[in-house]
Amino acid sequence: MRVHNAVVPTQEQMEGFLTSETDSPIFMLNLLTFKEHAEYEDGRDTSLSGREAYGLYAVGVAKLLPKVGGSLEFGADVERLMLGDVEELWDQIAIAMYPSRAAMLEMIQMPEYGEISVHRTAGLAGQLNIETVSAKGPWVNAAS
């Protein structure tokens, strides 16, 4: 399996997101890798680490998510790999819930999102962003 972290979706990925039909909630699993030092596209001088710059973005997103009916469900630092093998682990993970793809699209088109997204690109070396929907099957909620 080849793994390629990115900061911006490909055109094909974005088209799939926009044309797929689902009104059910989506949970976006973000696997995040940070730059050692933040690098802003406008060339501003900063002493922020990539993690710190991304943290500014994350705080802003946490405030925007409720405006579209979403929420930040979980976030944590990656400690180690328990199973499997990858060349390099991610630094952190986050899971955000959106009530629909349309809600996520609405959020990323907000002017406030545009203002905070500069911290995302300054801090991220790359990420995997995996869209998930609630699973169905006998193993789901088996403990209840």
DSSP file (Angstrom, degrees, kcal/mol; ACC not computed):
  #  RESIDUE AA STRUCTURE BP1 BP2  ACC     N-H-->O    O-->H-N    N-H-->O    O-->H-N    TCO  KAPPA ALPHA  PHI   PSI    X-CA   Y-CA   Z-CA
    1    1 A M              0   0    0      0, 0.0     2,-0.4     0, 0.0     0, 0.0   0.000 360.0 360.0 360.0 127.9    0.0    0.0    0.0
    2    2 A R        -     0   0    0      2,-0.0     2,-0.5     0, 0.0     0, 0.0  -0.776 360.0-159.4 -91.5 135.8    1.4    3.4   -1.0
    3    3 A V        +     0   0    0     -2,-0.4     2,-0.4     2,-0.0    84,-0.0  -0.973  10.6 180.0-117.7 127.9    0.7    6.3    1.4
    4    4 A H        -     0   0    0     -2,-0.5     2,-0.2   123,-0.0   123,-0.1  -0.935  14.2-152.9-131.1 109.0    0.9    9.9    0.1
    5    5 A N        +     0   0    0     -2,-0.4     2,-0.3   121,-0.1   123,-0.2  -0.531  22.2 176.7 -74.7 146.5    0.2   12.7    2.6
    6    6 A A  B     -A  127   0A   0    121,-2.2   121,-1.7    -2,-0.2   120,-0.1  -0.916  34.9-149.5-143.6 168.6   -1.1   15.9    1.0
    7    7 A V  S    S+     0   0    0      1,-0.3   119,-0.1    -2,-0.3    -1,-0.1   0.631  87.9  39.5-110.7 -26.9   -2.3   19.4    2.0
    8    8 A V  S    S-     0   0    0    119,-0.1    -1,-0.3   113,-0.0   119,-0.1  -0.977  86.7-115.3-126.9 136.9   -4.8   20.0   -0.8
    9    9 A P        -     0   0    0      0, 0.0     2,-0.0     0, 0.0    -2,-0.0  -0.328  33.4-110.3 -67.1 152.6   -7.2   17.4   -2.4
   10   10 A T     >  -     0   0    0      1,-0.1     4,-2.4     4,-0.0     5,-0.2  -0.326  30.6-107.3 -71.6 165.6   -6.8   16.4   -6.0
   11   11 A Q  H  > S+     0   0    0      1,-0.2     4,-2.7     2,-0.2     5,-0.2   0.904 122.2  52.8 -61.2 -40.9   -9.4   17.6   -8.5
   12   12 A E  H  > S+     0   0    0      2,-0.2     4,-2.2     1,-0.2    -1,-0.2   0.906 109.4  48.5 -61.8 -42.8  -10.7   14.0   -8.7
   13   13 A Q  H  > S+     0   0    0      2,-0.2     4,-1.9     1,-0.2    -1,-0.2   0.915 113.1  47.2 -63.9 -42.7  -11.0   13.8   -4.9
   14   14 A M  H  X S+     0   0    0     -4,-2.4     4,-2.3     2,-0.2    -2,-0.2   0.903 110.9  51.4 -67.5 -40.6  -12.9   17.1   -4.8
   15   15 A E  H  X S+     0   0    0     -4,-2.7     4,-2.2     1,-0.2     5,-0.2   0.909 109.5  50.8 -62.3 -41.4  -15.2   16.1   -7.6
   16   16 A G  H  X S+     0   0    0     -4,-2.2     4,-1.7     1,-0.2    -1,-0.2   0.889 110.6  49.4 -62.0 -39.7  -16.0   12.9   -5.9
   17   17 A F  H  < S+     0   0    0     -4,-1.9    -2,-0.2     1,-0.2    -1,-0.2   0.905 115.0  43.8 -64.7 -42.2  -16.8   14.8   -2.7
   18   18 A L  H  < S+     0   0    0     -4,-2.3    -2,-0.2     1,-0.2    -1,-0.2   0.791 119.3  40.3 -76.5 -28.6  -19.0   17.2   -4.5
   19   19 A T  H  < S+     0   0    0     -4,-2.2    -1,-0.2    -5,-0.2    -2,-0.2   0.672  89.1  98.7 -99.0 -17.2  -20.9   14.7   -6.7
   20   20 A S  S  < S-     0   0    0     -4,-1.7     2,-0.7    -5,-0.2    81,-0.1  -0.476  70.5-132.7 -71.0 141.3  -21.4   11.9   -4.2
   21   21 A E        +     0   0    0     -2,-0.2     2,-0.3    80,-0.0    -1,-0.1  -0.854  46.0 131.3-103.7 117.8  -24.9   11.9   -2.7
   22   22 A T        -     0   0    0     -2,-0.7    79,-0.8     1,-0.0    80,-0.3  -0.876  27.3-179.5-158.4 131.9  -25.3   11.5    1.0
   23   23 A D        +     0   0    0     -2,-0.3     3,-0.1    77,-0.1    -1,-0.0   0.297  59.9 104.3-107.2   5.3  -27.3   13.4    3.5
   24   24 A S  S    S-     0   0    0      1,-0.1    77,-0.2   110,-0.0    74,-0.1  -0.468  86.1 -83.6 -83.0 159.5  -26.1   11.2    6.4
   25   25 A P        -     0   0    0      0, 0.0   109,-0.5     0, 0.0     2,-0.4  -0.279  43.3-152.5 -59.9 145.8  -23.5   12.5    8.9
   26   26 A I  E     -B   98   0A   0     72,-2.6    72,-2.7   107,-0.1     2,-0.5  -0.937   4.7-151.7-119.6 146.7  -19.9   12.1    7.9
   27   27 A F  E     -BC  97 132A   0    105,-2.6   105,-2.0    -2,-0.4     2,-0.7  -0.977  11.3-151.7-117.7 118.6  -16.9   11.7   10.2
   28   28 A M  E     -BC  96 131A   0     68,-3.0    68,-1.9    -2,-0.5     2,-0.7  -0.822   3.6-156.4 -96.3 115.5  -13.6   12.9    8.8
   29   29 A L  E     -BC  95 130A   0    101,-2.9   101,-3.1    -2,-0.7     2,-0.6  -0.825  11.5-162.5 -89.7 118.1  -10.6   11.1   10.2
   30   30 A N  E     -BC  94 129A   0     64,-3.3    64,-1.7    -2,-0.7     2,-0.7  -0.915  10.0-166.7-107.1 118.5   -7.6   13.4    9.8
   31   31 A L  E     -BC  93 128A   0     97,-3.0    97,-1.9    -2,-0.6     2,-0.4  -0.932  23.5-160.1-103.5 112.6   -4.1   11.9   10.1
   32   32 A L  E     -BC  92 127A   0     60,-3.1    59,-2.7    -2,-0.7    60,-1.7  -0.782  22.5-175.0-110.7 135.1   -1.8   14.9   10.5
   33   33 A T  E     - C   0 126A   0     93,-2.4    92,-2.8    -2,-0.4    93,-1.7  -0.997  20.6-149.9-123.0 128.2    1.9   15.4    9.9
   34   34 A F  E     - C   0 124A   0     -2,-0.4    90,-0.2    90,-0.3     2,-0.1  -0.676  13.7-117.9-102.1 150.8    3.4   18.8   10.9
   35   35 A K        -     0   0    0     88,-2.9    15,-1.1    -2,-0.3    16,-0.5  -0.477  26.8-123.0 -72.0 153.8    6.3   20.8    9.6
   36   36 A E  S    S+     0   0    0      1,-0.2    14,-0.6    13,-0.2     2,-0.4   0.946 100.2  21.9 -63.9 -46.3    9.1   21.4   12.1
   37   37 A H  B    S-E   49   0B   0     12,-0.3    12,-0.3    13,-0.1    -1,-0.2  -0.974  94.2-108.8-123.4 136.6    8.7   25.2   11.6
   38   38 A A        -     0   0    0     10,-2.4     2,-0.4    -2,-0.4    85,-0.2  -0.337  29.1-162.9 -62.2 142.0    5.6   26.9   10.3
   39   39 A E        -     0   0    0     83,-2.1     2,-0.3    82,-0.1    85,-0.1  -0.922   5.1-155.3-131.9 105.9    5.9   28.3    6.8
   40   40 A Y    >   -     0   0    0      4,-0.5     3,-1.9    -2,-0.4    79,-0.1  -0.612  17.7-134.1 -84.7 140.1    3.3   30.9    5.7
   41   41 A E  T 3  S+     0   0    0     -2,-0.3    -1,-0.1     1,-0.3    77,-0.0   0.769 105.6  59.7 -63.7 -26.5    2.6   31.4    2.1
   42   42 A D  T 3  S-     0   0    0      1,-0.0    -1,-0.3     2,-0.0    -2,-0.0   0.444 113.9-117.4 -83.2   2.0    2.7   35.2    2.4
   43   43 A G    <   +     0   0    0     -3,-1.9    -2,-0.1     1,-0.2    -1,-0.0   0.559  54.0 164.9  79.3   8.8    6.3   34.9    3.7
   44   44 A R        -     0   0    0      1,-0.1    -4,-0.5    -5,-0.0     2,-0.4  -0.229  41.6-112.5 -59.9 148.3    5.7   36.3    7.1
   45   45 A D        +     0   0    0     -6,-0.1     2,-0.3     2,-0.0    -1,-0.1  -0.673  46.7 167.3 -81.4 133.6    8.3   35.8    9.7
   46   46 A T        -     0   0    0     -2,-0.4    -6,-0.0    -8,-0.2     0, 0.0  -0.997  40.8-157.7-148.2 149.3    7.2   33.4   12.5
   47   47 A S        +     0   0    0     -2,-0.3     2,-0.1     2,-0.1    -1,-0.1   0.305  60.8 121.6-103.4   5.9    8.7   31.5   15.4
   48   48 A L        -     0   0    0      1,-0.1   -10,-2.4   -11,-0.1     2,-0.1  -0.386  60.1-130.6 -70.6 143.5    5.8   29.1   15.5
   49   49 A S  B  >  -E   37   0B   0    -12,-0.3     4,-2.3     1,-0.1   -12,-0.3  -0.424  30.4-105.9 -78.0 167.7    6.3   25.4   15.0
   50   50 A G  H  > S+     0   0    0    -15,-1.1     4,-2.6   -14,-0.6     5,-0.2   0.904 123.1  52.7 -61.3 -40.7    4.1   23.6   12.5
   51   51 A R  H  > S+     0   0    0    -16,-0.5     4,-2.0   -15,-0.2    -1,-0.2   0.903 109.4  48.9 -61.4 -42.9    2.1   22.0   15.3
   52   52 A E  H  > S+     0   0    0      2,-0.2     4,-1.4     1,-0.2    -2,-0.2   0.905 111.5  48.7 -66.0 -41.7    1.5   25.5   16.9
   53   53 A A  H  X S+     0   0    0     -4,-2.3     4,-1.4     1,-0.2     3,-0.5   0.937 112.2  48.3 -63.1 -46.0    0.4   27.0   13.6
   54   54 A Y  H  X S+     0   0    0     -4,-2.6     4,-2.8     1,-0.2    -1,-0.2   0.862 104.7  61.5 -62.6 -34.0   -2.0   24.1   13.0
   55   55 A G  H  X S+     0   0    0     -4,-2.0     4,-2.2     1,-0.2    -1,-0.2   0.864 100.2  53.6 -59.0 -37.7   -3.3   24.5   16.6
   56   56 A L  H  X S+     0   0    0     -4,-1.4     4,-1.7    -3,-0.5    -1,-0.2   0.908 111.1  46.5 -62.2 -42.2   -4.4   28.1   15.7
   57   57 A Y  H  X S+     0   0    0     -4,-1.4     4,-2.6     2,-0.2    -2,-0.2   0.925 110.4  52.7 -63.4 -45.5   -6.4   26.6   12.8
   58   58 A A  H  X S+     0   0    0     -4,-2.8     4,-2.4     1,-0.2    -2,-0.2   0.886 107.5  50.8 -61.7 -40.9   -7.8   23.8   14.9
   59   59 A V  H  X S+     0   0    0     -4,-2.2     4,-1.0     1,-0.2    -1,-0.2   0.910 112.1  48.3 -62.5 -42.0   -9.1   26.3   17.5
   60   60 A G  H  X S+     0   0    0     -4,-1.7     4,-1.4     1,-0.2     3,-0.4   0.906 111.3  48.9 -64.9 -42.5  -10.8   28.3   14.8
   61   61 A V  H  X S+     0   0    0     -4,-2.6     4,-2.8     1,-0.2    -2,-0.2   0.891 104.9  58.9 -64.9 -39.4  -12.4   25.2   13.2
   62   62 A A  H  < S+     0   0    0     -4,-2.4    -1,-0.2     1,-0.2    -2,-0.2   0.813 108.4  46.8 -60.3 -29.0  -13.7   24.0   16.6
   63   63 A K  H  < S+     0   0    0     -4,-1.0     4,-0.3    -3,-0.4    -1,-0.2   0.797 114.6  46.2 -80.4 -30.4  -15.6   27.4   16.8
   64   64 A L  H >X S+     0   0    0     -4,-1.4     3,-1.2     1,-0.2     4,-0.6   0.834  95.6  73.7 -81.3 -33.9  -16.9   27.1   13.2
   65   65 A L  G ><>S+     0   0    0     -4,-2.8     5,-2.9     1,-0.3     3,-1.6   0.876  93.6  51.9 -51.7 -47.1  -18.1   23.4   13.4
   66   66 A P  G >45S+     0   0    0      0, 0.0     3,-1.1     0, 0.0    -1,-0.3   0.792  98.6  67.2 -62.5 -24.8  -21.2   24.1   15.6
   67   67 A K  G <45S+     0   0    0     -3,-1.2    -2,-0.2    -4,-0.3    -3,-0.1   0.739 109.6  36.2 -66.9 -21.4  -22.3   26.8   13.1
   68   68 A V  G <<5S-     0   0    0     -3,-1.6    -1,-0.3    -4,-0.6    -3,-0.1   0.222 125.9 -97.9-112.4  11.9  -22.9   24.1   10.5
   69   69 A G  T < 5S+     0   0    0     -3,-1.1     2,-0.1     1,-0.3    -2,-0.1   0.601  86.2 121.5  85.0  12.0  -24.2   21.5   13.0
   70   70 A G      < -     0   0    0     -5,-2.9     2,-0.3    -6,-0.2    -1,-0.3  -0.350  41.6-160.7-100.1-178.6  -20.8   19.7   13.3
   71   71 A S  E     -D   97   0A   0     26,-2.0    26,-3.3    -2,-0.1     2,-0.8  -0.990  29.1-110.4-158.2 154.6  -18.5   18.9   16.2
   72   72 A L  E     -D   96   0A   0     -2,-0.3    24,-0.2    24,-0.2     3,-0.1  -0.841  36.3-177.8 -86.6 114.5  -14.9   18.0   16.9
   73   73 A E  E     -     0   0A   0     22,-2.4     2,-0.3    -2,-0.8    23,-0.2   0.832  56.4 -10.6 -86.7 -35.7  -15.3   14.4   18.1
   74   74 A F  E     +D   95   0A   0     21,-1.5    21,-3.1     2,-0.0     2,-0.3  -0.976  51.4 179.4-165.7 146.2  -11.8   13.4   19.1
   75   75 A G  E     +D   94   0A   0     -2,-0.3     2,-0.3    19,-0.3    19,-0.2  -0.974  15.6 153.0-151.1 143.8   -8.2   14.5   18.9
   76   76 A A  E     -D   93   0A   0     17,-2.2    17,-2.9    -2,-0.3     2,-0.2  -0.987  42.8-100.6-164.7 156.6   -5.0   13.0   20.1
   77   77 A D  E     -D   92   0A   0     -2,-0.3     2,-0.5    15,-0.2    15,-0.3  -0.597  43.6-113.4 -77.5 145.7   -1.2   12.7   19.6
   78   78 A V        -     0   0    0     13,-2.3     3,-0.1    -2,-0.2    -1,-0.1  -0.719  34.3-179.0 -82.0 126.1   -0.1    9.5   17.9
   79   79 A E        -     0   0    0     -2,-0.5     2,-0.3     1,-0.4    -1,-0.2   0.900  54.3 -37.6 -93.1 -51.0    2.0    7.5   20.3
   80   80 A R        -     0   0    0      0, 0.0     2,-0.6     0, 0.0    -1,-0.4  -0.971  59.8 -89.6-166.5 169.7    3.1    4.4   18.4
   81   81 A L        -     0   0    0     -2,-0.3     3,-0.1     1,-0.1     8,-0.0  -0.854  32.0-177.7 -95.1 121.8    2.0    1.9   15.8
   82   82 A M        +     0   0    0     -2,-0.6     2,-0.3     1,-0.3    -1,-0.1   0.784  69.2  13.0 -88.6 -31.1    0.3   -1.1   17.4
   83   83 A L  S    S+     0   0    0      0, 0.0    -1,-0.3     0, 0.0     2,-0.1  -0.998 107.6  14.3-149.7 141.3   -0.3   -3.1   14.2
   84   84 A G  S    S-     0   0    0     -2,-0.3     2,-0.3    -3,-0.1    -3,-0.1  -0.459  76.0 -88.2  92.8-165.6    0.9   -3.0   10.6
   85   85 A D        +     0   0    0     -2,-0.1     2,-0.3     3,-0.0     3,-0.1  -0.958  37.2 165.5-154.1 128.0    3.8   -1.1    9.1
   86   86 A V        -     0   0    0     -2,-0.3     3,-0.1     1,-0.1    -5,-0.1  -0.958  41.1-122.0-135.4 156.2    4.2    2.4    7.6
   87   87 A E  S    S+     0   0    0     -2,-0.3     2,-0.4     1,-0.2    -1,-0.1   0.907  96.4  10.2 -64.7 -41.1    7.4    4.3    6.9
   88   88 A E  S    S-     0   0    0     -3,-0.1    -1,-0.2     0, 0.0     2,-0.1  -0.998  74.7-130.5-144.7 134.3    6.5    7.2    9.1
   89   89 A L        -     0   0    0     -2,-0.4     2,-0.1    -3,-0.1    -8,-0.0  -0.423  28.1-111.0 -79.0 157.9    3.7    7.8   11.7
   90   90 A W        -     0   0    0     -2,-0.1   -57,-0.2     1,-0.1     3,-0.1  -0.440  18.6-132.0 -79.0 162.7    1.5   10.8   11.7
   91   91 A D  S    S-     0   0    0    -59,-2.7   -13,-2.3     1,-0.3     2,-0.3   0.821  78.6  -1.1 -85.1 -34.7    1.9   13.3   14.6
   92   92 A Q  E     -BD  32  77A   0    -60,-1.7   -60,-3.1   -15,-0.3     2,-0.3  -0.978  57.8-145.5-153.5 157.8   -1.7   13.7   15.5
   93   93 A I  E     -BD  31  76A   0    -17,-2.9   -17,-2.2    -2,-0.3     2,-0.3  -0.941  13.2-177.1-126.6 155.3   -5.2   12.6   14.6
   94   94 A A  E     -BD  30  75A   0    -64,-1.7   -64,-3.3    -2,-0.3     2,-0.5  -0.988  11.8-156.0-146.9 144.4   -8.5   14.4   14.7
   95   95 A I  E     -BD  29  74A   0    -21,-3.1   -22,-2.4    -2,-0.3   -21,-1.5  -0.984  13.3-174.8-123.6 121.4  -12.1   13.3   14.0
   96   96 A A  E     -BD  28  72A   0    -68,-1.9   -68,-3.0    -2,-0.5     2,-0.5  -0.920  13.0-145.9-114.2 140.9  -14.7   15.9   13.0
   97   97 A M  E     -BD  27  71A   0    -26,-3.3   -26,-2.0    -2,-0.4   -70,-0.2  -0.900  14.3-176.7-107.3 134.3  -18.4   15.2   12.5
   98   98 A Y  E     -B   26   0A   0    -72,-2.7   -72,-2.6    -2,-0.5   -28,-0.1  -0.980  30.8-132.6-122.8 139.9  -20.4   17.0    9.9
   99   99 A P  S    S-     0   0    0      0, 0.0     2,-0.3     0, 0.0   -30,-0.1   0.728  87.6 -14.1 -65.4 -18.6  -24.2   16.4    9.5
  100  100 A S  S  > S-     0   0    0    -75,-0.1     4,-1.5   -74,-0.1   -77,-0.1  -0.969  71.2 -98.8-167.3 168.5  -23.6   16.1    5.7
  101  101 A R  H  > S+     0   0    0    -79,-0.8     4,-2.7    -2,-0.3     5,-0.2   0.874 122.4  59.5 -63.4 -36.5  -21.1   16.8    3.0
  102  102 A A  H  > S+     0   0    0    -80,-0.3     4,-2.5     1,-0.2    -1,-0.2   0.874 102.2  52.6 -60.6 -36.9  -23.0   20.0    2.3
  103  103 A A  H  > S+     0   0    0      2,-0.2     4,-2.1     1,-0.2    -1,-0.2   0.904 109.6  48.1 -65.9 -41.0  -22.4   21.2    5.8
  104  104 A M  H  X S+     0   0    0     -4,-1.5     4,-2.4     2,-0.2    -2,-0.2   0.929 112.3  49.2 -64.2 -44.0  -18.7   20.6    5.5
  105  105 A L  H  X S+     0   0    0     -4,-2.7     4,-0.8     1,-0.2    -2,-0.2   0.900 109.0  53.5 -61.2 -41.2  -18.7   22.5    2.1
  106  106 A E  H >< S+     0   0    0     -4,-2.5     3,-0.6    -5,-0.2     4,-0.4   0.920 109.5  48.8 -59.1 -44.2  -20.6   25.3    3.8
  107  107 A M  H >< S+     0   0    0     -4,-2.1     3,-1.5     1,-0.2     6,-0.3   0.928 108.5  50.9 -64.1 -45.4  -18.0   25.6    6.5
  108  108 A I  H 3< S+     0   0    0     -4,-2.4    -1,-0.2     1,-0.3    -2,-0.2   0.622 108.5  54.5 -72.9  -8.2  -15.0   25.7    4.2
  109  109 A Q  T << S+     0   0    0     -4,-0.8    -1,-0.3    -3,-0.6    -2,-0.2   0.469  83.0 110.6 -97.5  -4.0  -16.6   28.4    2.1
  110  110 A M  S <> S-     0   0    0     -3,-1.5     4,-1.7    -4,-0.4     3,-0.5  -0.444  75.0-128.2 -68.7 141.7  -17.1   30.7    5.2
  111  111 A P  H  > S+     0   0    0      0, 0.0     4,-1.7     0, 0.0    -1,-0.1   0.872 110.5  57.8 -56.8 -36.7  -15.0   33.9    5.2
  112  112 A E  H  > S+     0   0    0      1,-0.2     4,-1.6     2,-0.2     5,-0.2   0.863 103.4  52.8 -62.6 -35.5  -13.8   33.0    8.7
  113  113 A Y  H  > S+     0   0    0     -3,-0.5     4,-2.3    -6,-0.3    -1,-0.2   0.915 105.8  53.6 -66.3 -42.0  -12.6   29.6    7.4
  114  114 A G  H  < S+     0   0    0     -4,-1.7     4,-0.5     1,-0.2    -1,-0.2   0.870 107.3  52.6 -58.3 -36.7  -10.5   31.4    4.8
  115  115 A E  H  < S+     0   0    0     -4,-1.7     3,-0.4     1,-0.2    -1,-0.2   0.873 116.2  37.3 -68.4 -38.2   -8.9   33.6    7.4
  116  116 A I  H >X S+     0   0    0     -4,-1.6     3,-1.7     1,-0.2     4,-0.8   0.707  96.8  79.5 -88.4 -19.7   -7.8   30.6    9.6
  117  117 A S  H 3X S+     0   0    0     -4,-2.3     4,-2.0     1,-0.3     5,-0.2   0.718  78.3  72.6 -64.9 -18.9   -6.9   28.2    6.8
  118  118 A V  H 3> S+     0   0    0     -4,-0.5     4,-1.7    -3,-0.4    -1,-0.3   0.841  95.6  52.8 -62.1 -30.9   -3.5   30.0    6.4
  119  119 A H  H <> S+     0   0    0     -3,-1.7     4,-1.8     2,-0.2    -1,-0.2   0.830 105.1  55.5 -72.5 -31.7   -2.5   28.4    9.7
  120  120 A R  H  X S+     0   0    0     -4,-0.8     4,-2.4     2,-0.2    -2,-0.2   0.962 112.1  40.2 -63.4 -52.5   -3.4   25.0    8.3
  121  121 A T  H  < S+     0   0    0     -4,-2.0    -1,-0.2     1,-0.2    -2,-0.2   0.817 114.2  54.8 -69.9 -28.9   -1.2   25.2    5.3
  122  122 A A  H  < S+     0   0    0     -4,-1.7   -83,-2.1    -5,-0.2    -1,-0.2   0.862 117.8  34.6 -68.8 -34.4    1.6   26.9    7.3
  123  123 A G  H  < S+     0   0    0     -4,-1.8   -88,-2.9   -85,-0.2     2,-0.4   0.766  98.2  87.5 -94.1 -27.6    1.7   24.1    9.8
  124  124 A L  E  <  - C   0  34A   0     -4,-2.4   -90,-0.3   -90,-0.2     3,-0.1  -0.591  40.2-177.8 -84.5 130.0    0.9   20.9    7.8
  125  125 A A  E    S-     0   0A   0    -92,-2.8     2,-0.3     1,-0.4   -91,-0.2   0.736  76.4 -53.5 -82.0 -29.3    3.6   18.9    6.1
  126  126 A G  E     - C   0  33A   0    -93,-1.7   -93,-2.4    -3,-0.1    -1,-0.4  -0.910  55.8-158.8 168.7 169.4    0.7   16.7    4.9
  127  127 A Q  E     -AC   6  32A   0   -121,-1.7  -121,-2.2    -2,-0.3     2,-0.5  -0.988  20.6-127.4-158.9 162.1   -2.3   14.7    5.9
  128  128 A L  E     - C   0  31A   0    -97,-1.9   -97,-3.0    -2,-0.3     2,-0.5  -0.974  22.8-164.5-109.4 135.2   -4.7   11.9    5.0
  129  129 A N  E     - C   0  30A   0     -2,-0.5     2,-0.6   -99,-0.2   -99,-0.2  -0.952   8.2-169.6-123.0 107.8   -8.3   13.0    5.3
  130  130 A I  E     - C   0  29A   0   -101,-3.1  -101,-2.9    -2,-0.5     2,-0.4  -0.879  11.7-146.7-108.9 117.6  -10.5    9.9    5.3
  131  131 A E  E     + C   0  28A   0     -2,-0.6     2,-0.3  -103,-0.2  -103,-0.2  -0.681  24.2 179.0 -82.7 129.8  -14.3   10.4    5.0
  132  132 A T  E     - C   0  27A   0   -105,-2.0  -105,-2.6    -2,-0.4     2,-0.3  -0.918  15.9-159.9-128.6 156.6  -16.3    7.8    6.9
  133  133 A V        -     0   0    0     -2,-0.3  -107,-0.1  -107,-0.2    -2,-0.0  -0.900  47.1 -71.5-127.4 160.7  -20.0    7.1    7.5
  134  134 A S        -     0   0    0   -109,-0.5     2,-0.1    -2,-0.3  -110,-0.0  -0.249  55.3-126.3 -55.1 133.3  -21.7    5.1   10.2
  135  135 A A        -     0   0    0      2,-0.0     2,-0.4    -3,-0.0    -1,-0.1  -0.455  16.7-152.4 -81.6 153.3  -21.0    1.4    9.7
  136  136 A K        +     0   0    0     -2,-0.1     3,-0.1     3,-0.0    -1,-0.0  -0.973  42.7  91.3-123.6 141.6  -23.7   -1.2    9.6
  137  137 A G  S >  S-     0   0    0     -2,-0.4     3,-1.1     3,-0.1    -2,-0.0  -0.796  82.3 -77.6 152.2 167.4  -23.2   -4.8   10.6
  138  138 A P  T 3  S+     0   0    0      0, 0.0    -1,-0.1     0, 0.0     0, 0.0   0.737 122.3  57.0 -66.6 -22.7  -23.5   -7.3   13.5
  139  139 A W  T >  S+     0   0    0     -3,-0.1     3,-1.4     2,-0.1     2,-0.3   0.672  82.4 100.7 -83.0 -16.9  -20.2   -6.1   15.1
  140  140 A V  T <  S-     0   0    0     -3,-1.1    -3,-0.1     1,-0.3    -4,-0.0  -0.542 102.9  -4.0 -72.4 130.1  -21.3   -2.4   15.3
  141  141 A N  T >  S+     0   0    0     -2,-0.3     3,-1.3     1,-0.1    -1,-0.3   0.784  86.5 149.2  57.6  30.9  -22.5   -1.6   18.9
  142  142 A A  T <   +     0   0    0     -3,-1.4    -2,-0.1     1,-0.3    -1,-0.1   0.773  64.1  60.7 -64.4 -25.9  -21.9   -5.3   19.8
  143  143 A A  T 3         0   0    0      1,-0.2    -1,-0.3    -4,-0.2    -2,-0.1   0.668 360.0 360.0 -77.9 -14.8  -21.0   -4.3   23.4
  144  144 A S    <         0   0    0     -3,-1.3    -1,-0.2     0, 0.0    -2,-0.2   0.493 360.0 360.0 -88.1 360.0  -24.4   -2.7   24.1
